[in-house]
């Protein structure tokens, strides 16, 4: 990678002159400026817009890379990060990776040039090599929710497997005798853990079959399609645990379209605790993650490393909570009774 000294050498000027041209300060005649700009282009030199003149100083900026801010799960995370950063006098840069590794890598490359003080990444597509390069450059990083298990970074997520077990046991306690699972993309550790939690509870039961688990892609349409597929395979199911609330909402929609009453015929439980779960018909029972607390903790850990240089390279799993609502109501049991 070309340096400012390489540019100065090729242009036949001093480093100070190159700096004046880049920063557009001082008096540099047009011919000299042209030589410098030509050398920059020839060497493909990329000056750091934030670090210029800030050598050894912090920029007061952190970055948060999310899969998709339109997913109702992530705004609460983002808000928490922003709130904590604001309290510490920091500015947050947001980016949506759309689950695309190339886009994510482009963000990381750009953020590194901008000399952000640290990065929080919620992604399952992040390249471990990119993380290792950032760590070698002493860039503080926190992996959040979907992050891979990379030993050089602190990782924050919820108790996904235990939460899934809680959901299935709740459906059993509400009288369900054949429970299906709509699972998310298995390349995501959160989706894998929730599927494993479901299997932990049901594999030993006489009605269990692998055909009771179908993919739903972590979105509403995926849940809608999944419930129709489940009913074709196993028309006598009476309970559904969906691996996130969006798929559960899709399942509710699919059941409504088919004229199947919830919870009288089939009970449905989701996972996440997003606000949309409170306005569905019926209201959705869910395993609520401490979404805001996860984002706040990620920001606090990142800022602590920025300020001290000490990294907490551990996996932190936050507790989840069952929120029973009408989608798993059973006659004789109060809606709010777990």
C-alpha positions in Angstrom: 0.0 0.0 0.0 1.4 3.4 -1.0 2.3 5.9 1.6 2.4 9.7 1.6 6.2 9.4 1.4 5.9 7.4 -1.8 3.7 10.1 -3.3 6.2 12.8 -2.3 9.1 10.9 -3.8 7.2 10.3 -7.1 6.0 13.9 -7.3 9.5 15.3 -6.4 8.2 17.3 -3.5 8.2 17.2 0.3 5.8 15.3 2.4 4.6 18.6 3.8 3.7 19.7 0.3 1.7 16.5 -0.3 -0.1 17.1 3.0 -1.0 20.7 2.0 -2.4 19.5 -1.3 -4.4 16.8 0.3 -5.8 19.0 3.0 -6.2 22.0 0.7 -4.3 24.3 3.1 -1.4 26.7 2.5 -0.1 28.0 -0.9 0.9 25.4 -3.5 1.2 26.5 -7.1 -1.1 24.8 -9.6 1.7 22.9 -11.4 3.1 21.4 -8.2 -0.5 20.5 -7.0 -1.1 18.8 -10.4 2.1 16.7 -10.0 1.0 15.6 -6.5 -2.5 14.7 -7.6 -1.1 12.8 -10.6 1.3 10.8 -8.3 -1.7 10.1 -5.9 -3.7 8.7 -8.8 -0.7 6.7 -10.2 0.1 5.1 -6.9 -3.6 4.7 -6.0 -2.8 6.4 -2.7 -5.8 6.6 -0.3 -5.3 9.3 2.3 -7.1 8.8 5.6 -9.7 11.6 5.8 -10.2 11.4 9.5 -6.7 10.5 10.7 -5.0 13.4 8.8 -3.6 15.6 11.5 -5.0 13.4 14.2 -2.1 11.0 14.6 -2.3 9.2 17.9 -5.7 10.7 18.7 -9.2 9.2 18.9 -11.8 10.3 16.4 -14.8 10.0 18.7 -16.6 7.7 16.2 -17.7 4.0 16.4 -19.4 1.9 13.7 -22.3 -0.5 13.9 -22.8 -3.0 11.0 -26.2 -4.7 10.9 -27.7 -7.2 8.5 -30.8 -5.1 7.8 -32.2 -2.2 9.9 -35.7 -2.9 8.5 -35.8 -6.1 10.5 -37.7 -5.0 13.6 -35.1 -6.8 15.9 -32.3 -4.5 15.0 -33.6 -0.9 15.6 -33.6 -1.6 19.4 -30.0 -2.8 19.2 -29.0 0.2 17.2 -30.8 2.6 19.6 -29.0 1.1 22.6 -25.6 1.4 20.9 -26.4 5.0 20.0 -27.7 5.9 23.5 -24.6 4.6 25.2 -22.2 6.1 22.7 -24.0 9.5 23.0 -23.5 9.4 26.8 -19.8 8.9 26.2 -19.6 11.7 23.6 -19.2 9.4 20.7 -20.9 9.4 17.3 -22.2 6.2 15.7 -21.9 5.3 12.0 -24.5 2.7 10.8 -24.2 0.4 7.9 -26.5 -2.4 6.5 -24.6 -5.4 5.2 -27.8 -7.1 3.8 -26.1 -10.4 4.8 -23.6 -10.0 1.9 -20.0 -10.8 2.7 -18.6 -8.6 -0.1 -20.6 -5.6 1.1 -19.6 -6.3 4.7 -15.9 -6.4 3.7 -16.3 -3.2 1.8 -17.7 -1.5 4.9 -14.8 -2.8 7.1 -12.3 -1.6 4.6 -13.8 1.8 4.4 -14.2 2.1 8.2 -10.6 1.2 8.7 -9.6 4.0 6.4 -11.8 6.4 8.4 -10.0 5.4 11.6 -13.1 4.7 13.6 -12.3 4.0 17.2 -14.1 0.7 17.2 -16.7 -1.5 15.4 -19.7 -3.5 16.5 -20.7 -6.2 14.0 -24.0 -8.2 14.1 -23.5 -10.7 11.3 -23.0 -14.3 10.4 -21.3 -13.5 7.1 -18.3 -11.6 8.5 -15.0 -13.1 7.3 -12.8 -14.2 10.3 -9.7 -13.1 8.4 -11.1 -9.5 8.2 -11.6 -9.6 12.0 -8.1 -10.9 12.6 -6.6 -8.2 10.4 -8.5 -5.5 12.4 -7.4 -7.1 15.7 -3.8 -7.0 14.5 -4.3 -3.3 13.8 -5.6 -3.0 17.3 -9.1 -2.0 16.2 -11.5 -2.8 19.1 -14.4 -5.1 17.9 -17.5 -6.6 19.5 -19.5 -9.3 17.8 -23.2 -9.2 18.5 -26.0 -11.7 18.2 -25.3 -13.6 15.0 -21.5 -13.3 15.2 -19.2 -16.3 14.7 -17.3 -17.7 17.7 -14.0 -15.9 17.1 -11.8 -16.2 20.1 -10.0 -12.9 19.8 -13.3 -10.9 20.2 -15.9 -10.4 22.8 -19.2 -11.9 21.7 -22.7 -11.0 23.0 -25.8 -13.0 22.4 -28.8 -14.4 24.3 -29.4 -17.9 25.7 -30.8 -19.2 22.4 -30.8 -22.9 23.1 -32.3 -22.5 26.6 -34.9 -20.1 25.2 -36.0 -22.6 22.6 -36.3 -25.3 25.3 -38.4 -22.9 27.3 -40.7 -22.3 24.3 -41.3 -26.0 23.6 -41.9 -26.8 27.2 -44.4 -23.9 27.4 -46.3 -25.3 24.4 -46.3 -28.8 26.1 -47.7 -27.2 29.3 -50.5 -25.7 27.3 -51.6 -29.1 26.1 -49.8 -29.4 22.8 -49.1 -33.0 21.8 -47.3 -32.6 18.4 -45.1 -29.5 18.1 -43.4 -28.4 14.9 -40.5 -26.0 14.5 -39.9 -23.4 11.8 -36.2 -22.7 11.8 -34.0 -20.0 10.5 -30.9 -20.2 8.2 -28.6 -22.8 9.7 -25.5 -20.8 8.9 -26.6 -18.5 11.7 -25.5 -19.7 15.1 -28.7 -18.3 16.7 -30.9 -20.3 14.3 -28.8 -23.5 14.9 -29.0 -23.1 18.7 -32.8 -22.7 18.6 -33.2 -25.8 16.5 -31.0 -27.7 18.9 -33.1 -26.5 21.8 -36.3 -27.7 20.1 -34.7 -31.1 19.5 -33.4 -31.3 23.0 -37.0 -31.4 24.3 -38.8 -33.4 21.6 -36.4 -36.0 20.2 -37.3 -38.5 23.0 -41.1 -38.1 22.5 -43.0 -40.8 20.6 -44.6 -38.4 18.2 -41.3 -36.7 17.1 -40.2 -36.9 13.5 -37.5 -34.9 11.7 -40.2 -33.8 9.2 -41.7 -31.6 11.9 -38.9 -29.1 11.4 -38.9 -26.9 8.3 -37.0 -23.8 7.1 -38.5 -20.3 7.3 -35.6 -18.0 6.4 -36.2 -15.7 9.4 -38.9 -13.7 7.6 -42.7 -13.4 7.5 -43.1 -14.9 4.0 -40.9 -17.8 5.0 -43.1 -18.5 8.0 -46.2 -18.3 6.0 -44.9 -20.9 3.5 -43.5 -23.1 6.2 -46.8 -23.5 8.0 -48.5 -24.6 4.8 -45.7 -27.1 4.2 -46.0 -28.4 7.8 -49.7 -28.9 7.5 -49.2 -30.9 4.3 -46.7 -33.1 6.0 -48.2 -33.3 9.4 -51.8 -32.2 9.4 -52.3 -33.1 13.0 -49.8 -30.7 14.5 -51.2 -28.6 17.4 -48.3 -26.4 18.3 -45.6 -24.4 16.4 -42.4 -23.0 17.8 -41.0 -20.5 15.3 -37.3 -19.6 15.6 -38.1 -15.8 15.4 -41.1 -13.6 15.8 -41.2 -12.7 12.1 -41.6 -16.4 11.1 -44.2 -16.8 13.8 -46.1 -13.8 12.5 -45.9 -15.4 9.0 -47.3 -18.7 10.5 -50.2 -16.8 12.1 -50.9 -15.3 8.7 -50.8 -18.6 6.9 -53.1 -20.2 9.5 -55.5 -17.3 9.1 -55.5 -17.8 5.4 -56.3 -21.5 5.8 -59.1 -20.7 8.3 -57.3 -22.5 11.1 -58.0 -20.9 14.5 -55.2 -19.9 16.8 -54.9 -20.9 19.6 -57.9 -23.2 19.6 -56.6 -25.6 16.9 -52.9 -24.7 16.8 -50.8 -22.7 19.3 -47.9 -20.6 18.2 -44.8 -19.3 20.0 -42.1 -17.1 18.5 -38.6 -15.9 19.7 -37.1 -12.4 20.0 -39.7 -10.2 21.7 -40.1 -7.6 19.0 -42.9 -5.0 19.4 -44.8 -6.4 16.4 -45.6 -9.5 18.5 -47.9 -7.3 20.7 -50.2 -6.2 17.8 -50.8 -9.5 16.0 -54.2 -11.2 16.2 -54.0 -13.0 18.4 -51.1 -11.4 20.3 -48.0 -13.6 19.9 -46.4 -15.5 22.8 -42.7 -15.1 22.5 -39.3 -15.8 24.1 -38.1 -12.3 24.6 -34.4 -11.4 24.2 -33.1 -8.4 26.2 -32.5 -6.6 22.9 -31.8 -3.2 24.2 -29.6 -4.6 27.0 -27.6 -6.6 24.4 -26.9 -3.5 22.4 -26.0 -1.4 25.4 -23.6 -4.0 26.7 -21.9 -4.3 23.3 -21.4 -0.5 23.3 -20.1 -0.4 26.9 -17.6 -3.3 26.3 -16.4 -1.6 23.0 -15.9 1.8 24.7 -14.1 0.2 27.6 -11.6 -1.4 25.2 -11.2 1.9 23.3 -10.4 3.7 26.6 -8.3 1.1 28.3 -6.9 -1.1 25.5 -8.1 -4.2 27.4 -10.3 -6.7 25.5 -12.8 -9.0 27.1 -12.5 -11.9 24.8 -15.4 -14.0 26.2 -18.8 -15.2 25.0 -21.6 -13.5 27.0 -25.1 -15.0 26.9 -27.9 -13.0 28.3 -31.0 -14.6 29.8 -34.3 -14.7 27.9 -37.9 -14.4 29.2 -41.1 -16.2 28.2 -43.9 -13.7 27.5 -47.2 -15.7 27.3 -50.0 -14.2 25.2 -53.1 -15.2 23.5 -51.5 -17.3 20.7 -50.9 -20.0 23.3 -53.9 -19.5 25.5 -55.6 -22.5 27.0 -59.0 -22.6 28.6 -58.7 -22.6 32.3 -55.2 -20.9 32.3 -54.7 -17.2 32.5 -53.0 -15.6 29.5 -50.3 -14.2 31.7 -49.6 -17.5 33.5 -46.3 -19.0 32.3 
